[in-house]
């Protein structure tokens, strides 16, 4: 029975906070939920529009997924729902297949969310949370910046009220040059004014609360203006009629051919959703003392996306802006997310008609301003200064995303990261070391004034030994032997080696035999337990011409005592 309770506790972390939930927490959660709602309503509709879907689907995607996550996620404050990058990836996946907003497109969006959920759930159940480590931070950072740029470019078709394509920069520039003559003063007025207000007012308003709800206030103001002046000729494009009522439970059409087409995109969305959500949750975890579990986060995100697919929504993830606001507003438990969802139900039941006069340009402006702040060249410059390899990965990812498409660019970045990692491993740092006078410490002879002797040469390998780099070490030893006819002992300092594969062991065995033919002994020092276990299973330990020393100082003390200065 205890084992069953433990498993349930892991699968449903809500048991922990629900069993100790207090009325005092309800007030804080309610206030936080209302503030998040003020952001969620305009963002939800805007991100649905970004995904090429009806705005109401942004509201639907904010209801059940958030409730599911509240009871299954391990973060106290993570706000689940529509987010810009995932919405853009949904559009990128579906736009080549169907006309945006069509029935087939919407049905495919349901199916895509379901596939994302199934993939995330399976990865979580199979304990594949470590996959987050397969994508380097520079690549993720570059991906987010590049995606943010594409998202901002994608809003120009609503801000300028002209047809534009923004799948990549070349496509955007071509369509802009072809359609720029269609821009009218009426078409751009709402968009430009909205952008200016959202940029300038936060600098003039000192109230953090007003700044947080500024997008909602702008939405309400624009609706009031359109309602007052009238828009019978549709000179200003608006959201239009939004259906009232709760989302229907609907199992997406299971089309095998379409599933095969969507699977690559579904896997990429699942990975980015997981990486983004976990990174956001970690930003507030220390403050809230959350015990984050990467596998549980995969399970929770999987269930949330499955719920979105069944409940007339689209793929969802953790939102940075709403999560930070939720935490800053004083949310005590995930109940704030549940309350936000319940309030969204009230919006979908009674207030959808209120938003039909909302200009699309205003929604685009809210996305434009919130995403624009993510676009910066500083990380590229700093990373390039620190590491040319990581900087190269960042730039290649950026150009891949912005000049080809989101998924292809990310895949290129990940592949390049692995290639560069293998390149670094295959070129380990190997130093010839000598004794620092008056100490028992050994350092690189190229960087320090050290004591050496022609009869003994010591190597330190600062990398695990494997098939990629074993030949490099052997090459260093051969070079040193060929340059020193007095050499009698080769000592490999293994202090930085924690793993050694079969190829590397075989290399050491060959090296041991070849050195023996030259009457040179091979010794090892400071061998760690995992490496020693491998040595005991090989022939090297028995055939080794030299010794295995506990410390490198002991090795030199035994092999060349004249080096030591008392």
DOKEMAR-109682 format. One record per residue (C-alpha): residue number from 0; residue in three letters; z, y negated, x. Coordinates in nm, 2 decimals. Layout:
# DOKEMAR-109682
    n  res      pz      py      px
  NUM  ALA       Z       Y       X
...
This chain:
# DOKEMAR-109682
    n  res      pz      py      px
    0  UNK    0.00    0.00    0.00
    1  UNK    0.08   -0.24    0.29
    2  UNK   -0.26   -0.17    0.44
    3  UNK   -0.43   -0.25    0.11
    4  UNK   -0.24   -0.58    0.08
    5  UNK   -0.33   -0.67    0.44
    6  UNK   -0.70   -0.62    0.38
    7  UNK   -0.69   -0.82    0.06
    8  UNK   -0.51   -1.10    0.24
    9  UNK   -0.78   -1.11    0.50
   10  UNK   -1.06   -1.10    0.24
   11  UNK   -0.89   -1.36    0.02
   12  UNK   -0.70   -1.61    0.23
   13  UNK   -0.62   -1.80   -0.09
   14  UNK   -0.34   -1.56   -0.15
   15  UNK   -0.15   -1.74    0.12
   16  UNK   -0.17   -2.09   -0.02
   17  UNK   -0.17   -2.00   -0.39
   18  UNK    0.16   -1.81   -0.35
   19  UNK    0.33   -2.13   -0.21
   20  UNK    0.14   -2.39   -0.40
   21  UNK    0.36   -2.68   -0.52
   22  UNK    0.32   -2.95   -0.77
   23  UNK    0.36   -3.21   -0.50
   24  UNK    0.04   -3.08   -0.34
   25  UNK   -0.16   -3.12   -0.66
   26  UNK   -0.14   -3.50   -0.66
   27  UNK   -0.28   -3.52   -0.30
   28  UNK   -0.55   -3.26   -0.38
   29  UNK   -0.65   -3.45   -0.70
   30  UNK   -0.68   -3.78   -0.52
   31  UNK   -0.89   -3.62   -0.24
   32  UNK   -1.11   -3.44   -0.50
   33  UNK   -1.19   -3.77   -0.68
   34  UNK   -1.28   -3.94   -0.35
   35  UNK   -1.50   -3.65   -0.25
   36  UNK   -1.66   -3.65   -0.59
   37  UNK   -1.76   -4.01   -0.54
   38  UNK   -1.97   -3.90   -0.24
   39  UNK   -2.07   -3.56   -0.38
   40  UNK   -2.26   -3.68   -0.69
   41  UNK   -2.51   -3.90   -0.51
   42  UNK   -2.53   -3.67   -0.21
   43  UNK   -2.58   -3.36   -0.42
   44  UNK   -2.87   -3.51   -0.61
   45  UNK   -3.02   -3.67   -0.30
   46  UNK   -3.01   -3.35   -0.10
   47  UNK   -3.16   -3.15   -0.38
   48  UNK   -3.45   -3.40   -0.38
   49  UNK   -3.47   -3.36    0.00
   50  UNK   -3.51   -2.99   -0.06
   51  UNK   -3.80   -3.05   -0.30
   52  UNK   -3.59   -2.95   -0.60
   53  UNK   -3.48   -3.13   -0.92
   54  UNK   -3.17   -3.35   -0.86
   55  UNK   -2.96   -3.16   -1.11
   56  UNK   -2.97   -2.86   -0.88
   57  UNK   -2.77   -3.06   -0.63
   58  UNK   -2.49   -3.08   -0.89
   59  UNK   -2.52   -2.71   -0.98
   60  UNK   -2.50   -2.62   -0.61
   61  UNK   -2.17   -2.81   -0.58
   62  UNK   -1.99   -2.62   -0.85
   63  UNK   -1.95   -2.24   -0.81
   64  UNK   -2.01   -2.22   -0.43
   65  UNK   -1.72   -2.46   -0.37
   66  UNK   -1.49   -2.26   -0.59
   67  UNK   -1.59   -1.94   -0.42
   68  UNK   -1.53   -2.09   -0.08
   69  UNK   -1.18   -2.23   -0.18
   70  UNK   -1.06   -1.87   -0.25
   71  UNK   -1.24   -1.69    0.04
   72  UNK   -1.27   -1.94    0.32
   73  UNK   -1.02   -1.99    0.61
   74  UNK   -1.04   -2.37    0.63
   75  UNK   -0.81   -2.59    0.42
   76  UNK   -1.04   -2.89    0.40
   77  UNK   -1.40   -2.77    0.45
   78  UNK   -1.62   -2.91    0.17
   79  UNK   -1.90   -2.67    0.08
   80  UNK   -2.22   -2.78   -0.10
   81  UNK   -2.57   -2.93   -0.04
   82  UNK   -2.62   -3.08    0.31
   83  UNK   -2.91   -3.26    0.46
   84  UNK   -3.01   -3.02    0.74
   85  UNK   -3.00   -2.71    0.52
   86  UNK   -3.19   -2.89    0.25
   87  UNK   -3.45   -2.98    0.50
   88  UNK   -3.48   -2.62    0.62
   89  UNK   -3.51   -2.51    0.26
   90  UNK   -3.80   -2.75    0.21
   91  UNK   -3.96   -2.64    0.53
   92  UNK   -3.94   -2.27    0.43
   93  UNK   -4.07   -2.32    0.07
   94  UNK   -4.32   -2.60    0.09
   95  UNK   -4.60   -2.40    0.26
   96  UNK   -4.57   -2.13   -0.02
   97  UNK   -4.54   -2.33   -0.34
   98  UNK   -4.57   -2.68   -0.48
   99  UNK   -4.24   -2.86   -0.45
  100  UNK   -4.05   -2.87   -0.78
  101  UNK   -4.27   -2.61   -0.95
  102  UNK   -4.12   -2.31   -1.13
  103  UNK   -4.22   -2.08   -0.86
  104  UNK   -4.07   -2.31   -0.60
  105  UNK   -3.74   -2.33   -0.78
  106  UNK   -3.73   -1.95   -0.83
  107  UNK   -3.80   -1.91   -0.45
  108  UNK   -3.51   -2.14   -0.38
  109  UNK   -3.28   -1.92   -0.58
  110  UNK   -3.40   -1.62   -0.39
  111  UNK   -3.37   -1.79   -0.05
  112  UNK   -3.01   -1.88   -0.13
  113  UNK   -2.94   -1.52   -0.22
  114  UNK   -3.09   -1.39    0.10
  115  UNK   -2.89   -1.64    0.31
  116  UNK   -2.58   -1.52    0.13
  117  UNK   -2.65   -1.15    0.18
  118  UNK   -2.73   -1.20    0.55
  119  UNK   -2.41   -1.41    0.61
  120  UNK   -2.20   -1.16    0.41
  121  UNK   -2.33   -0.86    0.60
  122  UNK   -2.28   -1.03    0.94
  123  UNK   -1.92   -1.12    0.84
  124  UNK   -1.84   -0.77    0.72
  125  UNK   -1.99   -0.62    1.04
  126  UNK   -1.77   -0.86    1.25
  127  UNK   -2.07   -1.05    1.39
  128  UNK   -1.88   -1.38    1.41
  129  UNK   -1.94   -1.38    1.78
  130  UNK   -2.30   -1.47    1.71
  131  UNK   -2.20   -1.84    1.72
  132  UNK   -2.18   -1.81    2.09
  133  UNK   -2.55   -1.71    2.12
  134  UNK   -2.66   -2.07    2.05
  135  UNK   -2.56   -2.32    2.32
  136  UNK   -2.40   -2.65    2.22
  137  UNK   -2.68   -2.86    2.38
  138  UNK   -2.94   -2.67    2.17
  139  UNK   -2.74   -2.72    1.85
  140  UNK   -2.68   -3.08    1.93
  141  UNK   -3.05   -3.14    2.00
  142  UNK   -3.14   -2.95    1.68
  143  UNK   -2.92   -3.17    1.47
  144  UNK   -3.05   -3.49    1.62
  145  UNK   -3.42   -3.38    1.58
  146  UNK   -3.35   -3.26    1.22
  147  UNK   -3.18   -3.59    1.14
  148  UNK   -3.49   -3.77    1.27
  149  UNK   -3.72   -3.56    1.05
  150  UNK   -3.49   -3.61    0.75
  151  UNK   -3.50   -3.99    0.79
  152  UNK   -3.88   -3.99    0.83
  153  UNK   -3.89   -3.78    0.51
  154  UNK   -3.72   -4.06    0.31
  155  UNK   -4.00   -4.31    0.38
  156  UNK   -4.21   -4.16    0.10
  157  UNK   -3.94   -4.27   -0.15
  158  UNK   -3.85   -4.59    0.03
  159  UNK   -4.21   -4.70    0.05
  160  UNK   -4.32   -4.52   -0.27
  161  UNK   -4.62   -4.36   -0.11
  162  UNK   -4.72   -4.00   -0.06
  163  UNK   -4.61   -3.89    0.29
  164  UNK   -4.57   -3.56    0.48
  165  UNK   -4.28   -3.53    0.72
  166  UNK   -4.28   -3.17    0.84
  167  UNK   -4.32   -3.30    1.19
  168  UNK   -4.39   -3.63    1.36
  169  UNK   -4.77   -3.59    1.41
  170  UNK   -4.80   -3.50    1.04
  171  UNK   -4.59   -3.80    0.94
  172  UNK   -4.78   -4.05    1.15
  173  UNK   -5.12   -3.92    1.02
  174  UNK   -5.01   -3.94    0.65
  175  UNK   -4.86   -4.28    0.71
  176  UNK   -5.18   -4.42    0.85
  177  UNK   -5.37   -4.28    0.56
  178  UNK   -5.14   -4.41    0.28
  179  UNK   -4.99   -4.73    0.42
  180  UNK   -5.23   -4.94    0.22
  181  UNK   -5.07   -4.82   -0.10
  182  UNK   -4.74   -4.99   -0.03
  183  UNK   -4.64   -5.25   -0.29
  184  UNK   -4.36   -5.51   -0.30
  185  UNK   -4.22   -5.36   -0.62
  186  UNK   -4.23   -5.01   -0.47
  187  UNK   -4.03   -5.10   -0.16
  188  UNK   -3.79   -5.35   -0.30
  189  UNK   -3.51   -5.12   -0.42
  190  UNK   -3.53   -4.90   -0.11
  191  UNK   -3.52   -5.18    0.15
  192  UNK   -3.24   -5.37   -0.04
  193  UNK   -3.04   -5.05   -0.07
  194  UNK   -3.08   -4.97    0.30
  195  UNK   -2.97   -5.33    0.40
  196  UNK   -2.67   -5.32    0.17
  197  UNK   -2.55   -4.98    0.30
  198  UNK   -2.59   -5.10    0.66
  199  UNK   -2.44   -5.44    0.62
  200  UNK   -2.16   -5.41    0.36
  201  UNK   -1.94   -5.17    0.57
  202  UNK   -1.93   -5.43    0.84
  203  UNK   -1.80   -5.69    0.59
  204  UNK   -1.57   -5.47    0.38
  205  UNK   -1.25   -5.38    0.55
  206  UNK   -1.13   -5.14    0.29
  207  UNK   -1.19   -4.78    0.41
  208  UNK   -1.17   -4.66    0.05
  209  UNK   -1.45   -4.89   -0.07
  210  UNK   -1.66   -4.80    0.23
  211  UNK   -1.63   -4.43    0.14
  212  UNK   -1.74   -4.48   -0.22
  213  UNK   -2.00   -4.75   -0.14
  214  UNK   -2.29   -4.51   -0.20
  215  UNK   -2.16   -4.43   -0.55
  216  UNK   -2.11   -4.80   -0.62
  217  UNK   -2.47   -4.87   -0.52
  218  UNK   -2.59   -4.59   -0.74
  219  UNK   -2.40   -4.73   -1.04
  220  UNK   -2.53   -5.08   -0.97
  221  UNK   -2.89   -4.97   -0.94
  222  UNK   -2.87   -4.78   -1.26
  223  UNK   -2.73   -5.09   -1.43
  224  UNK   -3.01   -5.31   -1.29
  225  UNK   -3.28   -5.07   -1.41
  226  UNK   -3.12   -5.03   -1.75
  227  UNK   -3.10   -5.41   -1.79
  228  UNK   -3.44   -5.51   -1.67
  229  UNK   -3.62   -5.21   -1.82
  230  UNK   -3.87   -4.98   -1.65
  231  UNK   -4.11   -4.88   -1.93
  232  UNK   -4.41   -4.90   -1.70
  233  UNK   -4.24   -4.67   -1.44
  234  UNK   -4.31   -4.93   -1.17
  235  UNK   -3.99   -4.80   -1.00
  236  UNK   -3.97   -4.43   -0.99
  237  UNK   -3.64   -4.29   -1.12
  238  UNK   -3.47   -3.95   -1.14
  239  UNK   -3.58   -3.92   -1.50
  240  UNK   -3.44   -3.69   -1.76
  241  UNK   -3.17   -3.45   -1.63
  242  UNK   -3.08   -3.15   -1.84
  243  UNK   -2.72   -3.15   -1.97
  244  UNK   -2.50   -2.84   -1.96
  245  UNK   -2.37   -2.58   -1.72
  246  UNK   -2.60   -2.39   -1.49
  247  UNK   -2.73   -2.06   -1.61
  248  UNK   -2.65   -1.73   -1.44
  249  UNK   -2.98   -1.59   -1.34
  250  UNK   -3.08   -1.31   -1.10
  251  UNK   -3.37   -1.43   -0.88
  252  UNK   -3.69   -1.25   -0.92
  253  UNK   -3.69   -0.97   -0.65
  254  UNK   -4.03   -1.00   -0.50
  255  UNK   -4.06   -0.78   -0.19
  256  UNK   -4.36   -0.97   -0.04
  257  UNK   -4.18   -1.30   -0.09
  258  UNK   -3.86   -1.16    0.06
  259  UNK   -4.04   -1.06    0.37
  260  UNK   -4.19   -1.41    0.40
  261  UNK   -3.85   -1.58    0.35
  262  UNK   -3.64   -1.35    0.57
  263  UNK   -3.69   -1.54    0.90
  264  UNK   -3.61   -1.87    0.74
  265  UNK   -3.31   -1.71    0.56
  266  UNK   -3.17   -1.58    0.89
  267  UNK   -3.21   -1.92    1.06
  268  UNK   -3.05   -2.10    0.77
  269  UNK   -2.76   -1.85    0.77
  270  UNK   -2.71   -1.91    1.14
  271  UNK   -2.73   -2.28    1.12
  272  UNK   -2.50   -2.29    0.82
  273  UNK   -2.25   -2.08    0.99
  274  UNK   -2.26   -2.27    1.32
  275  UNK   -2.24   -2.61    1.14
  276  UNK   -1.97   -2.51    0.90
  277  UNK   -1.75   -2.35    1.17
  278  UNK   -1.79   -2.66    1.40
  279  UNK   -1.69   -2.89    1.11
  280  UNK   -1.39   -2.67    1.01
  281  UNK   -1.27   -2.67    1.38
  282  UNK   -1.28   -3.05    1.37
  283  UNK   -0.99   -3.06    1.12
  284  UNK   -0.83   -2.72    1.20
  285  UNK   -0.58   -2.85    1.45
  286  UNK   -0.47   -3.13    1.22
  287  UNK   -0.42   -2.90    0.93
  288  UNK   -0.31   -2.60    1.14
  289  UNK   -0.57   -2.38    0.99
  290  UNK   -0.61   -2.03    1.13
  291  UNK   -0.99   -2.01    1.14
  292  UNK   -1.16   -1.67    1.14
  293  UNK   -1.53   -1.68    1.23
  294  UNK   -1.59   -1.35    1.05
  295  UNK   -1.41   -1.47    0.74
  296  UNK   -1.61   -1.79    0.74
  297  UNK   -1.93   -1.58    0.74
  298  UNK   -1.80   -1.38    0.45
  299  UNK   -1.70   -1.70    0.26
  300  UNK   -2.04   -1.87    0.33
  301  UNK   -2.22   -1.55    0.22
  302  UNK   -2.04   -1.53   -0.11
  303  UNK   -2.09   -1.91   -0.17
  304  UNK   -2.46   -1.88   -0.11
  305  UNK   -2.49   -1.57   -0.33
  306  UNK   -2.31   -1.77   -0.60
  307  UNK   -2.56   -2.05   -0.55
  308  UNK   -2.85   -1.81   -0.59
  309  UNK   -2.72   -1.67   -0.91
  310  UNK   -2.61   -2.00   -1.05
  311  UNK   -2.92   -2.22   -1.04
  312  UNK   -2.84   -2.37   -0.70
  313  UNK   -2.99   -2.35   -0.35
  314  UNK   -2.86   -2.28    0.00
  315  UNK   -2.53   -2.46    0.09
  316  UNK   -2.32   -2.52    0.39
  317  UNK   -2.02   -2.72    0.51
  318  UNK   -2.06   -3.10    0.50
  319  UNK   -1.92   -3.31    0.79
  320  UNK   -1.89   -3.64    0.60
  321  UNK   -1.72   -3.49    0.29
  322  UNK   -1.49   -3.26    0.50
  323  UNK   -1.37   -3.56    0.71
  324  UNK   -1.32   -3.77    0.39
  325  UNK   -1.14   -3.48    0.22
  326  UNK   -0.90   -3.44    0.52
  327  UNK   -0.85   -3.82    0.56
  328  UNK   -0.78   -3.85    0.18
  329  UNK   -0.48   -3.62    0.22
  330  UNK   -0.61   -3.29    0.08
  331  UNK   -0.33   -3.03    0.12
  332  UNK   -0.50   -2.71    0.02
  333  UNK   -0.84   -2.58   -0.09
  334  UNK   -0.74   -2.67   -0.44
  335  UNK   -0.90   -3.01   -0.38
  336  UNK   -1.24   -2.82   -0.36
  337  UNK   -1.17   -2.64   -0.69
  338  UNK   -1.08   -2.97   -0.86
  339  UNK   -1.40   -3.13   -0.72
  340  UNK   -1.60   -2.84   -0.87
  341  UNK   -1.43   -2.88   -1.21
  342  UNK   -1.51   -3.25   -1.21
  343  UNK   -1.87   -3.17   -1.13
  344  UNK   -1.87   -2.95   -1.43
  345  UNK   -1.77   -3.25   -1.64
  346  UNK   -2.05   -3.45   -1.48
  347  UNK   -2.31   -3.18   -1.56
  348  UNK   -2.18   -3.16   -1.92
  349  UNK   -2.14   -3.52   -2.02
  350  UNK   -2.28   -3.76   -1.76
  351  UNK   -2.62   -3.64   -1.65
  352  UNK   -2.80   -3.87   -1.90
  353  UNK   -2.63   -4.16   -1.72
  354  UNK   -2.82   -4.09   -1.40
  355  UNK   -3.18   -4.08   -1.55
  356  UNK   -3.24   -4.45   -1.46
  357  UNK   -3.13   -4.39   -1.10
  358  UNK   -3.41   -4.51   -0.86
  359  UNK   -3.53   -4.24   -0.62
  360  UNK   -3.54   -4.50   -0.35
  361  UNK   -3.17   -4.56   -0.38
  362  UNK   -3.10   -4.19   -0.33
  363  UNK   -3.33   -4.19   -0.03
  364  UNK   -3.15   -4.49    0.11
  365  UNK   -2.81   -4.31    0.09
  366  UNK   -2.96   -4.02    0.29
  367  UNK   -3.14   -4.25    0.53
  368  UNK   -2.82   -4.45    0.62
  369  UNK   -2.59   -4.15    0.64
  370  UNK   -2.83   -3.95    0.86
  371  UNK   -2.96   -4.23    1.08
  372  UNK   -2.62   -4.26    1.27
  373  UNK   -2.68   -3.91    1.40
  374  UNK   -2.99   -4.01    1.59
  375  UNK   -2.91   -4.10    1.95
  376  UNK   -3.05   -4.05    2.29
  377  UNK   -2.71   -4.06    2.47
  378  UNK   -2.64   -3.68    2.46
  379  UNK   -2.98   -3.61    2.61
  380  UNK   -2.92   -3.86    2.90
  381  UNK   -2.56   -3.73    2.96
  382  UNK   -2.66   -3.37    2.95
  383  UNK   -2.96   -3.42    3.18
  384  UNK   -2.72   -3.59    3.44
  385  UNK   -2.48   -3.30    3.41
  386  UNK   -2.72   -3.01    3.41
  387  UNK   -3.10   -3.02    3.44
  388  UNK   -3.12   -2.67    3.28
  389  UNK   -2.93   -2.77    2.97
  390  UNK   -3.11   -3.10    2.95
  391  UNK   -3.44   -2.92    2.96
  392  UNK   -3.33   -2.69    2.68
  393  UNK   -3.23   -3.00    2.47
  394  UNK   -3.56   -3.18    2.52
  395  UNK   -3.77   -2.87    2.45
  396  UNK   -3.57   -2.80    2.13
  397  UNK   -3.61   -3.16    2.03
  398  UNK   -3.99   -3.17    2.07
  399  UNK   -4.02   -2.82    1.92
  400  UNK   -3.84   -2.93    1.61
  401  UNK   -4.01   -3.27    1.57
  402  UNK   -4.36   -3.17    1.68
  403  UNK   -4.39   -2.82    1.53
  404  UNK   -4.12   -2.74    1.27
  405  UNK   -3.75   -2.69    1.23
  406  UNK   -3.73   -2.31    1.26
  407  UNK   -3.98   -2.28    1.54
  408  UNK   -3.82   -2.55    1.74
  409  UNK   -3.48   -2.39    1.71
  410  UNK   -3.61   -2.05    1.81
  411  UNK   -3.78   -2.20    2.11
  412  UNK   -3.46   -2.37    2.21
  413  UNK   -3.26   -2.04    2.18
  414  UNK   -3.52   -1.84    2.37
  415  UNK   -3.53   -2.10    2.65
  416  UNK   -3.15   -2.10    2.66
  417  UNK   -3.15   -1.73    2.73
  418  UNK   -3.42   -1.76    2.98
  419  UNK   -3.23   -2.03    3.17
  420  UNK   -2.91   -1.82    3.14
  421  UNK   -3.09   -1.52    3.30
  422  UNK   -3.23   -1.74    3.56
  423  UNK   -2.89   -1.87    3.66
  424  UNK   -2.74   -1.52    3.66
  425  UNK   -3.02   -1.40    3.88
  426  UNK   -2.95   -1.68    4.13
  427  UNK   -2.57   -1.65    4.19
  428  UNK   -2.38   -1.88    4.42
  429  UNK   -2.31   -1.68    4.74
  430  UNK   -2.11   -1.84    5.02
  431  UNK   -2.04   -1.73    5.37
  432  UNK   -1.67   -1.81    5.40
  433  UNK   -1.43   -1.88    5.69
  434  UNK   -1.05   -1.93    5.73
  435  UNK   -0.91   -2.28    5.70
  436  UNK   -0.68   -2.32    6.01
  437  UNK   -0.31   -2.29    5.95
  438  UNK   -0.36   -2.13    5.60
  439  UNK   -0.45   -1.81    5.43
  440  UNK   -0.73   -1.97    5.24
  441  UNK   -1.11   -1.91    5.29
  442  UNK   -1.38   -2.17    5.20
  443  UNK   -1.76   -2.21    5.23
  444  UNK   -1.85   -2.27    5.60
  445  UNK   -2.11   -2.52    5.48
  446  UNK   -1.85   -2.75    5.32
  447  UNK   -1.54   -2.70    5.53
  448  UNK   -1.42   -2.69    5.89
  449  UNK   -1.33   -2.32    5.91
  450  UNK   -1.26   -2.05    6.17
  451  UNK   -1.51   -1.77    6.20
  452  UNK   -1.59   -1.49    6.45
  453  UNK   -1.93   -1.34    6.54
  454  UNK   -1.80   -0.98    6.48
  455  UNK   -1.71   -1.04    6.11
  456  UNK   -1.90   -1.21    5.83
  457  UNK   -1.74   -1.27    5.49
  458  UNK   -1.94   -1.33    5.17
  459  UNK   -1.80   -1.46    4.84
  460  UNK   -2.01   -1.39    4.53
  461  UNK   -1.93   -1.63    4.24
  462  UNK   -2.09   -1.42    3.97
  463  UNK   -2.07   -1.08    3.82
  464  UNK   -2.30   -0.83    4.00
  465  UNK   -2.58   -0.68    3.80
  466  UNK   -2.94   -0.57    3.82
  467  UNK   -3.05   -0.93    3.80
  468  UNK   -2.88   -1.05    4.11
  469  UNK   -2.78   -0.75    4.32
  470  UNK   -3.09   -0.78    4.54
  471  UNK   -3.00   -1.15    4.61
  472  UNK   -2.67   -1.04    4.77
  473  UNK   -2.84   -0.77    4.97
  474  UNK   -3.09   -1.03    5.09
  475  UNK   -2.81   -1.26    5.21
  476  UNK   -2.65   -0.98    5.40
  477  UNK   -2.98   -0.87    5.56
  478  UNK   -3.04   -1.23    5.67
  479  UNK   -2.70   -1.26    5.83
  480  UNK   -2.73   -0.92    6.01
  481  UNK   -3.07   -1.01    6.15
  482  UNK   -2.93   -1.33    6.30
  483  UNK   -2.62   -1.19    6.46
  484  UNK   -2.65   -0.90    6.70
  485  UNK   -2.27   -0.90    6.76
  486  UNK   -2.18   -0.83    6.40
  487  UNK   -1.96   -0.53    6.33
  488  UNK   -1.80   -0.60    5.99
  489  UNK   -1.94   -0.72    5.66
  490  UNK   -1.67   -0.82    5.41
  491  UNK   -1.76   -0.90    5.04
  492  UNK   -1.49   -1.10    4.87
  493  UNK   -1.49   -0.98    4.51
  494  UNK   -1.24   -1.23    4.37
  495  UNK   -1.50   -1.38    4.14
  496  UNK   -1.65   -1.05    4.03
  497  UNK   -1.51   -0.91    3.71
  498  UNK   -1.79   -0.67    3.62
  499  UNK   -2.05   -0.47    3.81
  500  UNK   -2.32   -0.26    3.66
  501  UNK   -2.48    0.06    3.79
  502  UNK   -2.78   -0.11    3.96
  503  UNK   -2.54   -0.33    4.16
  504  UNK   -2.33   -0.02    4.25
  505  UNK   -2.64    0.16    4.37
  506  UNK   -2.73   -0.15    4.58
  507  UNK   -2.39   -0.15    4.75
  508  UNK   -2.42    0.23    4.82
  509  UNK   -2.77    0.17    4.98
  510  UNK   -2.63   -0.13    5.17
  511  UNK   -2.33    0.07    5.29
  512  UNK   -2.57    0.35    5.43
  513  UNK   -2.81    0.10    5.59
  514  UNK   -2.53   -0.10    5.76
  515  UNK   -2.38    0.23    5.89
  516  UNK   -2.70    0.31    6.07
  517  UNK   -2.65   -0.02    6.26
  518  UNK   -2.28    0.07    6.33
  519  UNK   -2.17   -0.21    6.09
  520  UNK   -1.89   -0.13    5.85
  521  UNK   -1.89   -0.26    5.49
  522  UNK   -1.56   -0.38    5.34
  523  UNK   -1.45   -0.51    5.01
  524  UNK   -1.15   -0.74    4.93
  525  UNK   -0.97   -0.87    4.63
  526  UNK   -1.13   -0.62    4.40
  527  UNK   -1.03   -0.67    4.03
  528  UNK   -0.92   -0.37    3.82
  529  UNK   -1.24   -0.35    3.60
  530  UNK   -1.45   -0.34    3.91
  531  UNK   -1.22   -0.09    4.08
  532  UNK   -1.25    0.14    3.78
  533  UNK   -1.62    0.14    3.82
  534  UNK   -1.59    0.20    4.20
  535  UNK   -1.37    0.51    4.13
  536  UNK   -1.64    0.66    3.91
  537  UNK   -1.91    0.61    4.18
  538  UNK   -1.98    0.76    4.52
  539  UNK   -1.93    0.43    4.70
  540  UNK   -1.55    0.45    4.71
  541  UNK   -1.56    0.78    4.90
  542  UNK   -1.86    0.70    5.12
  543  UNK   -1.75    0.34    5.20
  544  UNK   -1.76    0.30    5.59
  545  UNK   -1.50    0.03    5.57
  546  UNK   -1.19   -0.04    5.37
  547  UNK   -1.09   -0.20    5.04
  548  UNK   -0.83   -0.48    5.11
  549  UNK   -0.58   -0.62    4.86
  550  UNK   -0.65   -0.98    4.99
  551  UNK   -0.92   -1.13    5.21
  552  UNK   -0.66   -1.26    5.45
  553  UNK   -0.54   -0.90    5.50
  554  UNK   -0.90   -0.80    5.57
  555  UNK   -0.94   -1.06    5.85
  556  UNK   -0.59   -0.99    5.98
  557  UNK   -0.70   -0.62    6.02
  558  UNK   -1.06   -0.67    6.14
  559  UNK   -1.02   -0.98    6.36
  560  UNK   -0.66   -1.06    6.43
  561  UNK   -0.77   -1.30    6.71
  562  UNK   -0.89   -1.54    6.44
  563  UNK   -0.55   -1.60    6.30
  564  UNK   -0.34   -1.89    6.43
  565  UNK    0.03   -1.84    6.40
